[in-house]
């Protein structure tokens, strides 16, 4: 169905004439995973353009839901749905893997994601996002990339980028949940919006 994708011979039989023999792919890499449902939330965020709602009190809520979908639903589901062979030739490529490993280290990914998340919710940045579509798109792209880096130690689709062990994954995700509660507490207990 996809003529540009390599066909993989996983049987011990000889390769027939006209087929491609990619022996560098393992049997597990030949079996691709479904897209894990990431297209639906991504489509809701982009095609629905949630920021078009013009209700004064709900606009910020819709904006935050959009950011939560990008960071906490779309990014990890896309990583989970990325076929191993594609992850190996993109994220695990020798020219890319050094940078990907460095940015996906748990402390670096934690710092980059949370710094990005705090920065994009600074009032000046939010105002520029709401008035300039290019700034809005750029900030969503930065949020998506930083969220992908943040999720990589938990759901890395390639063995070239190692995952944390299960207890460390739980601690990492628990710590990820703490930082957003700090500004949320200030917003919750403030006397004015």
C-alpha positions in Angstrom: 0.0 0.0 0.0 3.0 2.4 0.6 5.4 2.0 -2.4 8.0 4.3 -0.8 8.4 2.1 2.3 10.8 -0.7 2.2 9.5 -4.2 2.1 11.2 -6.5 4.6 11.9 -10.1 4.0 11.6 -11.8 7.5 11.4 -15.4 6.2 14.4 -17.7 5.9 13.4 -18.2 2.2 15.5 -16.6 -0.5 14.5 -13.1 -1.7 12.4 -13.1 -4.9 13.4 -11.0 -7.8 12.2 -7.5 -7.6 11.8 -7.4 -3.8 14.0 -5.4 -1.5 16.0 -7.2 1.1 16.6 -5.0 4.1 18.5 -7.3 6.4 19.5 -4.4 8.7 15.9 -4.3 9.9 15.0 -6.9 12.5 11.9 -9.0 12.6 10.4 -6.8 15.3 11.1 -3.7 13.3 9.2 -5.0 10.4 6.0 -5.1 12.4 4.7 -1.6 12.6 2.4 -0.4 15.4 -0.9 1.4 14.9 -0.7 5.2 15.3 -2.0 4.8 18.9 -4.9 7.3 18.5 -2.7 10.4 18.3 -4.3 11.7 15.2 -7.6 12.4 16.9 -6.4 14.8 19.6 -3.9 16.4 17.1 -6.7 17.0 14.7 -9.0 18.4 17.4 -6.2 20.8 18.4 -5.2 22.0 14.9 -8.2 21.5 12.6 -10.7 22.7 15.2 -8.5 25.6 16.1 -9.6 25.8 19.6 -8.5 29.4 20.0 -11.3 30.6 17.8 -13.7 30.5 20.8 -14.2 34.1 21.8 -15.8 33.7 25.2 -13.9 35.9 27.6 -13.8 33.6 30.6 -13.6 30.3 28.6 -10.9 31.5 26.1 -8.0 30.9 28.5 -9.5 27.5 29.6 -9.7 26.4 25.9 -6.2 27.7 25.4 -4.9 25.6 28.3 -6.8 22.5 27.1 -5.1 22.9 23.8 -1.6 23.1 25.4 -2.4 20.1 27.6 -3.5 18.0 24.6 -0.3 18.9 22.7 2.0 18.2 25.6 0.3 15.3 27.5 -1.7 13.4 24.8 -0.4 14.1 21.2 3.4 14.0 21.9 3.5 10.7 23.8 0.9 9.0 21.6 2.9 9.9 18.5 6.1 8.5 20.1 4.2 5.3 21.0 2.8 5.0 17.5 6.1 5.6 15.7 7.2 2.4 14.0 10.5 1.1 15.3 12.1 1.1 11.8 11.2 4.8 11.3 12.4 5.7 14.8 15.7 3.9 14.1 16.3 5.8 10.8 15.2 9.2 12.1 15.8 9.6 15.9 18.4 6.8 16.0 20.3 8.0 12.9 24.0 8.3 13.7 24.0 12.1 12.8 20.9 12.8 15.0 21.3 10.4 17.9 24.0 12.3 19.7 21.8 15.5 19.9 18.6 13.4 20.6 20.3 11.6 23.5 21.6 14.8 25.0 18.2 16.6 24.8 16.3 13.5 26.1 18.3 13.0 29.3 15.8 13.1 32.1 17.2 16.2 33.8 17.6 18.2 30.6 14.2 17.2 29.2 12.6 18.0 32.5 14.2 21.5 32.6 13.6 22.3 28.9 9.9 21.2 29.0 9.1 23.0 32.2 11.0 26.2 31.3 9.2 26.2 27.9 5.8 25.6 29.6 6.4 28.5 32.1 7.7 30.8 29.4 4.9 30.3 26.9 2.4 31.3 29.7 4.0 34.6 30.5 1.4 37.3 29.9 3.4 39.1 27.1 4.0 35.8 25.3 0.3 34.8 25.6 -0.8 38.2 24.2 1.6 37.9 21.2 0.3 34.4 20.6 -3.3 35.6 20.5 -2.5 38.4 18.1 0.0 36.8 15.7 -0.8 33.5 14.0 2.9 32.8 13.1 4.0 33.3 16.8 1.1 31.0 17.9 2.2 28.3 15.5 5.9 28.6 16.4 5.1 28.4 20.2 3.0 25.3 19.6 5.8 23.7 17.6 8.3 24.5 20.4 5.9 23.1 23.0 5.4 19.9 20.9 9.2 19.4 20.5 9.9 20.0 24.2 7.0 17.7 25.1 8.5 15.0 22.8 11.9 15.4 24.5 10.1 15.2 27.9 8.4 12.0 27.1 11.4 10.3 25.5 12.9 8.9 28.7 9.5 7.2 29.3 8.3 6.0 25.8 11.3 6.1 23.6 10.5 4.3 20.3 14.1 3.3 19.6 16.7 1.5 21.6 19.2 4.1 20.5 17.7 6.4 23.2 17.4 4.5 26.4 14.3 4.6 28.6 14.4 5.0 32.4 13.6 1.9 34.5 10.0 1.7 35.7 10.4 3.1 39.2 12.4 6.0 37.8 9.7 6.6 35.1 7.1 6.9 37.9 9.2 9.3 39.9 10.0 11.3 36.7 6.4 11.7 35.8 5.4 12.5 39.4 8.0 15.3 39.4 6.6 16.5 36.1 3.2 17.0 37.7 4.5 19.1 40.5 5.9 22.2 38.7 2.6 23.1 36.9 0.8 23.1 40.2 2.8 26.1 41.5 1.5 28.7 39.0 -1.9 27.0 39.1 -2.1 27.6 42.8 -1.4 31.3 42.3 -4.1 31.5 39.7 -6.5 29.5 41.9 -6.1 31.7 45.0 -5.7 35.1 43.2 -8.3 37.8 43.8 -8.4 38.9 40.1 -8.0 36.9 36.8 
